[in-house]
Every structure is written in structure tokens, then in C-alpha cells.
Amino acid sequence: MKNNLWNILRKELRELFRDKKSLAMMLIIPIFIPLMILGMSALFEAQMNKDTQNYNKIGIAYEMTEEEKAMAKEMKLEIIEGTEEELKQKYEKEEINLYLTKKDKEYTIHTNGSEESSYAKELVQNYLAIYKQYLQQQYLRK
């Protein structure tokens, strides 16, 4: 009986080592998957902990209210005020990450799509959403 079990085990092990694809899958995949997960989590962590000081220089081409200035300060936005032409020149010289203009009640974000300006655009969109909520609350209180 013991001899039969030993023969079956040897036969199965021989079959296992003959099939190189299955052997590779059993040895490589269990090592590769955790490494891939660790790499992706490190990449995600690096993106989430990016310092906002690299992309928080925002040009504003209109007169800001005190509430807007307070919200920008709270969000740690570095606001540079000026005319649209001045801000465009600063943007081209990469002194600011993007600039925002306002015509009537419509805001326009001027950016070129680079990595820093896309992060800055996210910040400005969050800022505008918060300001919109503030204006809605003020309207409802009246």
C-alpha cells in the first residue's frame, strides 16, 4: 500500500514538472501579484500626498470679494491678482499655474493641460464649487 502511494506521488510530481507553463504559473504569479499591488499602492500614495505648494499659484483677473479671499486663504491658494494680459504673461513664464477670468457671472479657467495646471484646475474647481455653495446659502438666508 505504501509503495503504491509513493509511485502515484512520483508520477504526479513528474507530470507537474513536465508542464512548464503550469509550473511557471504556480511559482511566478503568487510572487508577481503582491508586488504589483504594492507598486500600485505606492503610486497612489505618491499622487495623494503631492504637496499643494507646487501647484497652488492661481492668477485672478477680477476683483475678489472678502469672502472669496477668505475661502482661497482657507484652501491655501496663493492668489495673484492682475489684468488678464499680465496674468497671461505670468502664466507663459510659468510664474503661475493657471489663471481665472470672470465675465458677467461666467468663470473661465485658462490652462494648457500640463500636470501642474491640471492639479491646479482641480483646486480651482473645488474652490468655485465651495463658493457656489456659499452663495446659495447666502441667498437662502435672505
DSSP file (Angstrom, degrees, kcal/mol; ACC not computed):
  #  RESIDUE AA STRUCTURE BP1 BP2  ACC     N-H-->O    O-->H-N    N-H-->O    O-->H-N    TCO  KAPPA ALPHA  PHI   PSI    X-CA   Y-CA   Z-CA
    1    1 A M     >        0   0    0      0, 0.0     4,-2.0     0, 0.0     5,-0.2   0.000 360.0 360.0 360.0 -47.8    0.0    0.0    0.0
    2    2 A K  H  >  +     0   0    0      1,-0.2     4,-2.1     2,-0.2     5,-0.1   0.876 360.0  53.7 -61.8 -37.7    2.8    2.4    0.9
    3    3 A N  H  > S+     0   0    0      1,-0.2     4,-2.1     2,-0.2    -1,-0.2   0.876 106.4  52.0 -64.9 -39.4    4.6    1.6   -2.2
    4    4 A N  H  > S+     0   0    0      2,-0.2     4,-2.3     1,-0.2    -2,-0.2   0.906 109.4  49.2 -64.9 -42.4    1.5    2.3   -4.4
    5    5 A L  H  X S+     0   0    0     -4,-2.0     4,-2.6     1,-0.2    -2,-0.2   0.914 110.6  50.8 -63.1 -42.2    1.1    5.8   -2.8
    6    6 A W  H  X S+     0   0    0     -4,-2.1     4,-2.4     1,-0.2    -1,-0.2   0.906 110.1  49.5 -62.2 -41.7    4.8    6.5   -3.3
    7    7 A N  H  X S+     0   0    0     -4,-2.1     4,-2.3     2,-0.2    -1,-0.2   0.899 111.7  48.5 -64.0 -41.5    4.5    5.5   -7.0
    8    8 A I  H  X S+     0   0    0     -4,-2.3     4,-2.4     2,-0.2    -2,-0.2   0.917 111.6  49.8 -65.5 -43.0    1.4    7.7   -7.5
    9    9 A L  H  X S+     0   0    0     -4,-2.6     4,-2.4     2,-0.2     5,-0.2   0.917 111.5  48.4 -62.1 -44.8    3.2   10.7   -5.8
   10   10 A R  H  X S+     0   0    0     -4,-2.4     4,-2.3     1,-0.2    -1,-0.2   0.918 111.6  50.1 -61.5 -43.4    6.3   10.3   -8.0
   11   11 A K  H  X S+     0   0    0     -4,-2.3     4,-2.2     1,-0.2    -2,-0.2   0.920 112.0  47.4 -61.4 -44.8    4.2   10.1  -11.2
   12   12 A E  H  X S+     0   0    0     -4,-2.4     4,-2.4     2,-0.2    -2,-0.2   0.895 112.0  49.5 -65.7 -40.9    2.2   13.2  -10.2
   13   13 A L  H  X S+     0   0    0     -4,-2.4     4,-2.4     2,-0.2    -1,-0.2   0.895 109.9  51.5 -65.1 -39.5    5.4   15.2   -9.4
   14   14 A R  H  X S+     0   0    0     -4,-2.3     4,-1.2     2,-0.2    -2,-0.2   0.917 111.3  47.9 -62.1 -42.9    6.9   14.1  -12.7
   15   15 A E  H  X S+     0   0    0     -4,-2.2     4,-1.5     1,-0.2    -2,-0.2   0.902 110.5  52.6 -62.9 -41.4    3.8   15.3  -14.6
   16   16 A L  H  < S+     0   0    0     -4,-2.4     7,-0.3     1,-0.2    -2,-0.2   0.918 111.3  44.4 -62.5 -44.9    3.9   18.6  -12.7
   17   17 A F  H  < S+     0   0    0     -4,-2.4    -1,-0.2     1,-0.2    -2,-0.2   0.665 106.7  61.7 -77.9 -15.3    7.5   19.3  -13.5
   18   18 A R  H  < S+     0   0    0     -4,-1.2     2,-1.2    -3,-0.2    -1,-0.2   0.869  91.1  71.1 -73.4 -37.3    7.0   18.3  -17.2
   19   19 A D     X  -     0   0    0     -4,-1.5     4,-1.8    -3,-0.2    -1,-0.2  -0.684  63.7-177.9 -85.2  97.6    4.4   21.1  -17.7
   20   20 A K  H  > S+     0   0    0     -2,-1.2     4,-2.5     1,-0.2    -1,-0.2   0.827  76.8  57.1 -68.5 -33.7    6.5   24.2  -17.7
   21   21 A K  H  > S+     0   0    0      2,-0.2     4,-2.3     1,-0.2    -1,-0.2   0.938 109.5  43.8 -64.9 -46.3    3.5   26.6  -18.1
   22   22 A S  H  > S+     0   0    0      2,-0.2     4,-2.3     1,-0.2    -1,-0.2   0.898 113.5  51.9 -65.5 -39.4    1.7   25.4  -15.0
   23   23 A L  H  X S+     0   0    0     -4,-1.8     4,-1.7    -7,-0.3     5,-0.2   0.911 110.3  48.4 -62.6 -42.4    5.0   25.3  -13.0
   24   24 A A  H  X>S+     0   0    0     -4,-2.5     4,-3.1     1,-0.2     5,-0.7   0.906 111.1  50.7 -64.2 -41.6    5.6   28.9  -14.0
   25   25 A M  H  X5S+     0   0    0     -4,-2.3     4,-0.7     1,-0.2    -2,-0.2   0.888 110.9  49.1 -63.8 -38.7    2.1   29.9  -13.1
   26   26 A M  H  <5S+     0   0    0     -4,-2.3    -1,-0.2    -5,-0.2    -2,-0.2   0.826 122.6  31.6 -71.8 -30.4    2.4   28.3   -9.7
   27   27 A L  H  <5S+     0   0    0     -4,-1.7     4,-0.4    -5,-0.2    -2,-0.2   0.858 124.7  37.0 -96.0 -39.4    5.8   29.9   -8.9
   28   28 A I  H >X5S+     0   0    0     -4,-3.1     4,-2.7    -5,-0.2     3,-0.8   0.921 109.0  56.4 -85.0 -46.1    5.7   33.3  -10.6
   29   29 A I  H 3X<S+     0   0    0     -4,-0.7     4,-2.4    -5,-0.7    -3,-0.1   0.896 103.1  53.9 -59.9 -45.3    2.1   34.5  -10.2
   30   30 A P  H 34 S+     0   0    0      0, 0.0    -1,-0.3     0, 0.0    -2,-0.1   0.793 116.4  40.9 -62.0 -23.8    2.0   34.3   -6.4
   31   31 A I  H <> S+     0   0    0     -3,-0.8     4,-1.2    -4,-0.4    -2,-0.2   0.849 115.0  50.8 -85.9 -38.2    5.1   36.5   -6.3
   32   32 A F  H  X S+     0   0    0     -4,-2.7     4,-2.3     1,-0.2     5,-0.2   0.876 102.6  57.8 -70.6 -40.4    4.1   38.9   -9.0
   33   33 A I  H  X S+     0   0    0     -4,-2.4     4,-2.3     1,-0.2     5,-0.2   0.933 107.4  44.9 -63.3 -49.5    0.6   39.8   -7.8
   34   34 A P  H  > S+     0   0    0      0, 0.0     4,-2.6     0, 0.0    -1,-0.2   0.895 113.4  52.1 -62.4 -36.1    1.6   41.1   -4.3
   35   35 A L  H  X S+     0   0    0     -4,-1.2     4,-2.3     2,-0.2    -2,-0.2   0.909 110.0  48.5 -63.7 -40.3    4.5   43.1   -5.9
   36   36 A M  H  X S+     0   0    0     -4,-2.3     4,-2.3     2,-0.2    -1,-0.2   0.903 111.8  49.2 -65.4 -41.6    2.1   44.6   -8.4
   37   37 A I  H  X S+     0   0    0     -4,-2.3     4,-2.3     2,-0.2    -2,-0.2   0.916 111.6  48.8 -64.9 -43.2   -0.4   45.6   -5.6
   38   38 A L  H  X S+     0   0    0     -4,-2.6     4,-2.1     2,-0.2    -2,-0.2   0.903 111.7  49.9 -63.1 -41.1    2.4   47.1   -3.6
   39   39 A G  H  X S+     0   0    0     -4,-2.3     4,-2.0     2,-0.2    -2,-0.2   0.912 111.5  47.5 -64.1 -43.0    3.6   49.1   -6.6
   40   40 A M  H  X S+     0   0    0     -4,-2.3     4,-2.4     2,-0.2    -2,-0.2   0.889 111.8  50.0 -67.1 -39.0    0.2   50.4   -7.4
   41   41 A S  H  X S+     0   0    0     -4,-2.3     4,-2.5     2,-0.2    -1,-0.2   0.878 110.0  50.9 -68.4 -35.6   -0.5   51.4   -3.8
   42   42 A A  H  X S+     0   0    0     -4,-2.1     4,-2.1     2,-0.2    -2,-0.2   0.903 111.1  48.7 -65.9 -39.9    2.9   53.3   -3.6
   43   43 A L  H  X S+     0   0    0     -4,-2.0     4,-1.9     2,-0.2    -2,-0.2   0.917 112.6  47.8 -63.8 -44.2    2.0   55.1   -6.8
   44   44 A F  H  X S+     0   0    0     -4,-2.4     4,-2.2     1,-0.2    -2,-0.2   0.913 111.0  51.4 -62.9 -43.4   -1.5   56.0   -5.4
   45   45 A E  H  X S+     0   0    0     -4,-2.5     4,-1.9     1,-0.2    -1,-0.2   0.891 108.5  51.4 -61.9 -40.5    0.1   57.2   -2.2
   46   46 A A  H  < S+     0   0    0     -4,-2.1    -1,-0.2     1,-0.2    -2,-0.2   0.882 111.3  47.7 -65.3 -37.7    2.6   59.4   -4.0
   47   47 A Q  H >< S+     0   0    0     -4,-1.9     3,-0.9     1,-0.2    -2,-0.2   0.875 112.7  48.4 -70.2 -37.3   -0.3   61.0   -6.0
   48   48 A M  H 3< S+     0   0    0     -4,-2.2    -2,-0.2     1,-0.2    -1,-0.2   0.820 112.0  48.3 -73.7 -31.0   -2.4   61.6   -2.9
   49   49 A N  T 3< S+     0   0    0     -4,-1.9    -1,-0.2    -5,-0.2     2,-0.2   0.104  76.9 140.5 -99.5  23.1    0.4   63.2   -0.9
   50   50 A K    <   -     0   0    0     -3,-0.9     2,-0.3     1,-0.1    -3,-0.1  -0.469  61.4-109.6 -66.7 133.4    1.6   65.6   -3.5
   51   51 A D    >   -     0   0    0     -2,-0.2     3,-1.4     1,-0.2     4,-0.2  -0.475  18.5-148.3 -69.3 125.5    2.5   68.9   -2.0
   52   52 A T  G >  S+     0   0    0     -2,-0.3     3,-1.4     1,-0.3     4,-0.3   0.675  89.1  77.7 -70.9 -15.5   -0.1   71.6   -3.0
   53   53 A Q  G 3  S+     0   0    0      1,-0.3     3,-0.3     2,-0.2    -1,-0.3   0.696  85.2  64.1 -67.5 -15.8    2.6   74.3   -2.9
   54   54 A N  G <  S+     0   0    0     -3,-1.4    -1,-0.3     1,-0.2    -2,-0.2   0.703 120.0  18.3 -77.5 -18.7    3.8   73.0   -6.3
   55   55 A Y  S <  S+     0   0    0     -3,-1.4    -2,-0.2    -4,-0.2    -1,-0.2   0.051  93.7  97.5-143.1  31.0    0.5   73.9   -8.0
   56   56 A N        +     0   0    0     -4,-0.3    22,-2.6    -3,-0.3     2,-0.9   0.289  47.4 113.4-106.5  11.8   -1.4   76.4   -5.9
   57   57 A K  E     +a   78   0A   0     20,-0.2    40,-2.8    -4,-0.1    41,-1.0  -0.739  45.4 177.2 -87.2 106.2   -0.3   79.7   -7.6
   58   58 A I  E     -ab  79  98A   0     20,-2.5    22,-2.7    -2,-0.9     2,-0.4  -0.928  22.0-144.6-117.9 129.4   -3.6   80.9   -9.2
   59   59 A G  E     -ab  80  99A   0     39,-2.7    41,-3.1    -2,-0.5     2,-0.5  -0.768  12.0-161.7 -91.6 136.8   -4.0   84.2  -11.1
   60   60 A I  E     -ab  81 100A   0     20,-2.5    22,-1.7    -2,-0.4    41,-0.2  -0.978   9.3-168.6-122.0 122.7   -7.3   86.0  -10.7
   61   61 A A        +     0   0    0     39,-2.8    41,-0.3    -2,-0.5     2,-0.3  -0.132  66.5  57.5-103.9  36.9   -8.3   88.6  -13.3
   62   62 A Y  S    S-     0   0    0     39,-0.1     2,-0.5    21,-0.1    20,-0.1  -0.960  95.8 -81.4-153.6 168.3  -11.2   90.2  -11.5
   63   63 A E        -     0   0    0     -2,-0.3     2,-0.2    18,-0.1    -2,-0.1  -0.642  46.9-145.2 -79.0 120.8  -11.9   91.9   -8.2
   64   64 A M        -     0   0    0     -2,-0.5     2,-0.1    -4,-0.1    -1,-0.0  -0.604   8.5-127.4 -87.1 145.6  -12.3   89.3   -5.4
   65   65 A T     >  -     0   0    0     -2,-0.2     4,-2.2     1,-0.1     5,-0.2  -0.392  29.1-106.6 -80.2 167.7  -14.8   89.8   -2.5
   66   66 A E  H  > S+     0   0    0      1,-0.2     4,-2.3     2,-0.2     5,-0.1   0.869 121.9  54.0 -63.4 -36.3  -13.6   89.4    1.0
   67   67 A E  H  > S+     0   0    0      2,-0.2     4,-2.4     1,-0.2    -1,-0.2   0.913 107.8  49.8 -64.2 -42.5  -15.5   86.0    1.3
   68   68 A E  H  > S+     0   0    0      1,-0.2     4,-2.5     2,-0.2    -2,-0.2   0.917 111.0  49.4 -62.3 -43.0  -13.6   84.8   -1.8
   69   69 A K  H  X S+     0   0    0     -4,-2.2     4,-2.3     1,-0.2    -1,-0.2   0.897 110.7  50.3 -63.1 -40.4  -10.3   85.8   -0.4
   70   70 A A  H  X S+     0   0    0     -4,-2.3     4,-2.3     2,-0.2    -2,-0.2   0.908 111.9  47.4 -64.7 -42.1  -11.1   84.1    2.9
   71   71 A M  H  X S+     0   0    0     -4,-2.4     4,-2.0     2,-0.2    -2,-0.2   0.899 111.7  50.2 -66.2 -40.5  -12.0   80.9    1.1
   72   72 A A  H  <>S+     0   0    0     -4,-2.5     5,-2.9     2,-0.2    -2,-0.2   0.899 111.4  48.6 -64.0 -40.1   -8.9   81.0   -1.0
   73   73 A K  H ><5S+     0   0    0     -4,-2.3     3,-1.1     1,-0.2    -2,-0.2   0.900 110.2  51.7 -66.3 -39.9   -6.8   81.5    2.1
   74   74 A E  H 3<5S+     0   0    0     -4,-2.3    -1,-0.2     1,-0.3    -2,-0.2   0.857 110.6  47.9 -64.1 -35.7   -8.5   78.6    3.8
   75   75 A M  T 3<5S-     0   0    0     -4,-2.0    -1,-0.3    -5,-0.1    -2,-0.2   0.402 115.5-118.7 -85.2   2.9   -7.8   76.4    0.8
   76   76 A K  T < 5 +     0   0    0     -3,-1.1     2,-0.4     1,-0.2    -3,-0.2   0.854  56.2 160.4  61.6  38.8   -4.2   77.5    0.8
   77   77 A L      < -     0   0    0     -5,-2.9     2,-0.9    -6,-0.1    -1,-0.2  -0.770  39.2-137.8 -88.6 133.5   -4.4   79.0   -2.6
   78   78 A E  E     -a   57   0A   0    -22,-2.6   -20,-2.5    -2,-0.4     2,-0.4  -0.821  25.9-156.6 -91.8 104.8   -1.7   81.6   -3.5
   79   79 A I  E     -a   58   0A   0     -2,-0.9     2,-0.5   -22,-0.2   -20,-0.2  -0.702  14.3-172.0 -91.8 128.1   -3.7   84.3   -5.3
   80   80 A I  E     -a   59   0A   0    -22,-2.7   -20,-2.5    -2,-0.4     2,-0.3  -0.975  13.7-157.1-116.8 115.4   -2.0   86.6   -7.7
   81   81 A E  E     +a   60   0A   0     -2,-0.5     2,-0.3   -22,-0.2   -20,-0.2  -0.650  33.2 112.2 -94.3 150.4   -4.3   89.4   -8.9
   82   82 A G        -     0   0    0    -22,-1.7     2,-0.1    -2,-0.3    -2,-0.0  -0.969  63.8 -56.6 173.0-177.5   -3.9   91.4  -12.1
   83   83 A T     >  -     0   0    0     -2,-0.3     4,-2.5     1,-0.1     5,-0.2  -0.351  53.7-106.3 -78.1 166.5   -5.3   92.0  -15.5
   84   84 A E  H  > S+     0   0    0    -23,-0.2     4,-2.1     1,-0.2     5,-0.1   0.888 120.7  50.3 -62.0 -39.0   -5.8   89.2  -18.0
   85   85 A E  H  > S+     0   0    0      2,-0.2     4,-2.0     1,-0.2    -1,-0.2   0.920 110.9  48.6 -65.8 -44.4   -2.8   90.3  -20.1
   86   86 A E  H  > S+     0   0    0      1,-0.2     4,-2.3     2,-0.2    -2,-0.2   0.921 113.5  47.0 -60.5 -44.2   -0.5   90.4  -17.0
   87   87 A L  H  X S+     0   0    0     -4,-2.5     4,-2.5     1,-0.2    -1,-0.2   0.856 108.2  55.4 -68.4 -34.7   -1.6   87.0  -15.9
   88   88 A K  H  X S+     0   0    0     -4,-2.1     4,-2.2    -5,-0.2    -1,-0.2   0.912 109.3  47.4 -63.7 -41.2   -1.3   85.6  -19.3
   89   89 A Q  H  X S+     0   0    0     -4,-2.0     4,-1.9     2,-0.2    -2,-0.2   0.915 112.5  48.8 -65.1 -43.4    2.4   86.7  -19.4
   90   90 A K  H  <>S+     0   0    0     -4,-2.3     5,-3.0     1,-0.2     6,-0.8   0.879 110.9  51.6 -63.5 -37.0    3.0   85.3  -15.9
   91   91 A Y  H ><5S+     0   0    0     -4,-2.5     3,-1.2     3,-0.2    -2,-0.2   0.906 109.0  49.3 -66.2 -41.8    1.4   82.1  -17.0
   92   92 A E  H 3<5S+     0   0    0     -4,-2.2    -1,-0.2     1,-0.3    -2,-0.2   0.830 110.9  50.2 -67.0 -31.0    3.6   81.8  -20.1
   93   93 A K  T 3<5S-     0   0    0     -4,-1.9    -1,-0.3    -5,-0.1    -2,-0.2   0.432 115.7-121.0 -83.4   0.7    6.7   82.5  -17.9
   94   94 A E  T < 5S+     0   0    0     -3,-1.2    -3,-0.2    -4,-0.2    -2,-0.1   0.787  76.2 128.7  62.6  32.0    5.4   79.7  -15.5
   95   95 A E  S   <S+     0   0    0     -5,-3.0     2,-0.3    -6,-0.2    -4,-0.2   0.723  76.1  31.4 -82.5 -24.2    5.1   82.1  -12.6
   96   96 A I  S    S-     0   0    0     -6,-0.8   -38,-0.2    -9,-0.1    -2,-0.1  -0.914  74.4-136.0-128.7 158.9    1.5   80.9  -12.0
   97   97 A N  S    S-     0   0    0    -40,-2.8     2,-0.3    -2,-0.3   -39,-0.2   0.788  80.7 -25.0 -86.6 -29.2   -0.1   77.5  -12.7
   98   98 A L  E     -b   58   0A   0    -41,-1.0   -39,-2.7    13,-0.1     2,-0.3  -0.963  59.7-129.9-166.5 170.7   -3.3   78.9  -14.3
   99   99 A Y  E     -bC  59 110A   0     11,-1.6    11,-3.0    -2,-0.3     2,-0.4  -0.983  10.4-145.1-137.3 153.5   -5.4   82.0  -14.3
  100  100 A L  E     -bC  60 109A   0    -41,-3.1   -39,-2.8    -2,-0.3     2,-0.3  -0.938  12.8-170.6-120.2 130.6   -9.1   82.6  -13.9
  101  101 A T  E     - C   0 108A   0      7,-2.6     7,-2.8    -2,-0.4     2,-0.4  -0.835   7.4-153.5-117.3 159.0  -11.2   85.2  -15.6
  102  102 A K  E     - C   0 107A   0    -41,-0.3     2,-0.5    -2,-0.3     5,-0.2  -0.986  10.7-179.3-136.4 124.4  -14.8   86.3  -15.0
  103  103 A K  E >  S- C   0 106A   0      3,-2.6     3,-2.4    -2,-0.4     2,-0.5  -0.986  73.0 -40.8-124.6 120.4  -17.1   87.8  -17.5
  104  104 A D  T 3  S-     0   0    0     -2,-0.5    -2,-0.0     1,-0.3     0, 0.0  -0.530 125.6 -31.0  58.2-112.8  -20.6   88.7  -16.1
  105  105 A K  T 3  S+     0   0    0     -2,-0.5     2,-0.5    -3,-0.0    -1,-0.3   0.116 116.5 104.6-117.5  20.3  -21.2   85.6  -13.9
  106  106 A E  E <   -C  103   0A   0     -3,-2.4    -3,-2.6     2,-0.0     2,-0.3  -0.903  55.8-154.3-109.4 123.6  -19.2   83.1  -16.0
  107  107 A Y  E     -C  102   0A   0     -2,-0.5     2,-0.4    -5,-0.2    -5,-0.2  -0.741   6.0-162.7 -94.9 141.3  -15.8   82.0  -14.8
  108  108 A T  E     -C  101   0A   0     -7,-2.8    -7,-2.6    -2,-0.3     2,-0.6  -0.992   7.5-150.7-126.7 128.5  -13.2   80.7  -17.3
  109  109 A I  E     -C  100   0A   0     -2,-0.4     2,-0.6    -9,-0.2    -9,-0.2  -0.869  10.4-155.7 -98.2 121.9  -10.2   78.7  -16.3
  110  110 A H  E     +C   99   0A   0    -11,-3.0   -11,-1.6    -2,-0.6     2,-0.3  -0.880  33.1 139.1-102.3 118.0   -7.2   79.2  -18.6
  111  111 A T        -     0   0    0     -2,-0.6   -13,-0.1   -13,-0.2   -14,-0.0  -0.957  50.4-138.5-151.3 163.4   -4.7   76.3  -18.6
  112  112 A N        -     0   0    0     -2,-0.3   -14,-0.1     2,-0.0    -1,-0.0   0.464  51.1-108.4-108.0  -3.4   -2.6   74.3  -21.0
  113  113 A G        +     0   0    0      1,-0.2     5,-0.0     2,-0.0    -2,-0.0   0.565  65.9 147.3  90.5   8.8   -3.3   70.8  -19.6
  114  114 A S     >  -     0   0    0      1,-0.1     4,-2.2     4,-0.0    -1,-0.2  -0.208  63.7-100.5 -69.7 171.7    0.1   70.2  -18.1
  115  115 A E  H  > S+     0   0    0      1,-0.2     4,-1.9     2,-0.2     5,-0.2   0.937 121.4  43.5 -62.2 -48.8    0.4   68.1  -14.9
  116  116 A E  H  > S+     0   0    0      1,-0.2     4,-2.6     2,-0.2    -1,-0.2   0.902 114.6  49.8 -65.0 -40.2    0.7   71.0  -12.5
  117  117 A S  H  > S+     0   0    0      1,-0.2     4,-2.2     2,-0.2    -1,-0.2   0.829 108.4  53.1 -71.0 -28.4   -2.0   73.0  -14.3
  118  118 A S  H  X S+     0   0    0     -4,-2.2     4,-1.7     2,-0.2    -1,-0.2   0.887 110.8  46.8 -71.8 -36.2   -4.4   70.1  -14.2
  119  119 A Y  H  X S+     0   0    0     -4,-1.9     4,-1.9     2,-0.2    -2,-0.2   0.920 113.3  49.4 -65.5 -42.7   -3.8   69.7  -10.4
  120  120 A A  H  X S+     0   0    0     -4,-2.6     4,-2.6     1,-0.2    -2,-0.2   0.877 106.9  55.9 -62.7 -37.3   -4.3   73.5  -10.1
  121  121 A K  H  X S+     0   0    0     -4,-2.2     4,-2.7     1,-0.2    -1,-0.2   0.900 105.0  52.0 -62.3 -40.8   -7.5   73.2  -12.1
  122  122 A E  H  X S+     0   0    0     -4,-1.7     4,-2.2     2,-0.2    -1,-0.2   0.924 110.1  49.2 -59.9 -44.3   -8.9   70.6   -9.7
  123  123 A L  H  X S+     0   0    0     -4,-1.9     4,-2.5     1,-0.2    -2,-0.2   0.928 112.5  47.2 -60.3 -45.7   -8.1   73.0   -6.8
  124  124 A V  H  X S+     0   0    0     -4,-2.6     4,-2.9     1,-0.2    -2,-0.2   0.888 110.2  52.2 -66.5 -39.1   -9.9   75.9   -8.6
  125  125 A Q  H  X S+     0   0    0     -4,-2.7     4,-2.1     2,-0.2    -1,-0.2   0.903 111.4  47.2 -63.8 -39.8  -12.9   73.8   -9.5
  126  126 A N  H  X S+     0   0    0     -4,-2.2     4,-2.4     2,-0.2    -2,-0.2   0.914 111.9  51.3 -64.3 -42.2  -13.2   72.8   -5.8
  127  127 A Y  H  X S+     0   0    0     -4,-2.5     4,-2.4     1,-0.2    -2,-0.2   0.929 111.1  47.1 -59.8 -46.7  -12.8   76.4   -4.8
  128  128 A L  H  X S+     0   0    0     -4,-2.9     4,-2.3     1,-0.2    -1,-0.2   0.864 110.7  52.3 -65.9 -35.9  -15.6   77.5   -7.2
  129  129 A A  H  X S+     0   0    0     -4,-2.1     4,-2.1     2,-0.2    -1,-0.2   0.914 110.9  47.1 -65.7 -42.2  -17.9   74.7   -6.0
  130  130 A I  H  X S+     0   0    0     -4,-2.4     4,-2.2     2,-0.2    -2,-0.2   0.908 112.3  49.9 -64.9 -41.6  -17.4   75.8   -2.4
  131  131 A Y  H  X S+     0   0    0     -4,-2.4     4,-2.5     1,-0.2    -2,-0.2   0.887 108.7  52.9 -64.8 -38.4  -18.0   79.5   -3.4
  132  132 A K  H  X S+     0   0    0     -4,-2.3     4,-2.3     2,-0.2    -1,-0.2   0.916 109.0  49.2 -62.9 -42.9  -21.2   78.5   -5.2
  133  133 A Q  H  X S+     0   0    0     -4,-2.1     4,-2.3     2,-0.2    -2,-0.2   0.905 110.0  51.9 -62.0 -40.7  -22.5   76.7   -2.1
  134  134 A Y  H  X S+     0   0    0     -4,-2.2     4,-2.3     1,-0.2    -2,-0.2   0.932 109.9  48.4 -60.8 -46.2  -21.7   79.7    0.0
  135  135 A L  H  X S+     0   0    0     -4,-2.5     4,-2.1     1,-0.2    -1,-0.2   0.886 110.8  51.4 -63.1 -38.4  -23.6   82.0   -2.4
  136  136 A Q  H  X S+     0   0    0     -4,-2.3     4,-2.2     2,-0.2    -1,-0.2   0.907 110.0  48.8 -64.9 -41.4  -26.6   79.6   -2.4
  137  137 A Q  H  X S+     0   0    0     -4,-2.3     4,-1.5     1,-0.2    -2,-0.2   0.898 111.0  50.5 -65.3 -39.9  -26.6   79.6    1.4
  138  138 A Q  H  X S+     0   0    0     -4,-2.3     4,-0.9     1,-0.2    -1,-0.2   0.889 110.5  50.1 -64.3 -38.5  -26.5   83.4    1.5
  139  139 A Y  H >< S+     0   0    0     -4,-2.1     3,-0.6     1,-0.2    -2,-0.2   0.899 110.1  49.7 -66.2 -40.5  -29.4   83.6   -1.0
  140  140 A L  H 3< S+     0   0    0     -4,-2.2    -1,-0.2     1,-0.2    -2,-0.2   0.774 104.9  58.5 -71.4 -25.1  -31.5   81.2    1.1
  141  141 A R  H 3<        0   0    0     -4,-1.5    -1,-0.2     1,-0.2    -2,-0.2   0.748 360.0 360.0 -74.4 -23.1  -30.9   83.2    4.3
  142  142 A K    <<        0   0    0     -4,-0.9    -1,-0.2    -3,-0.6    -2,-0.2   0.477 360.0 360.0 -75.2 360.0  -32.4   86.3    2.7
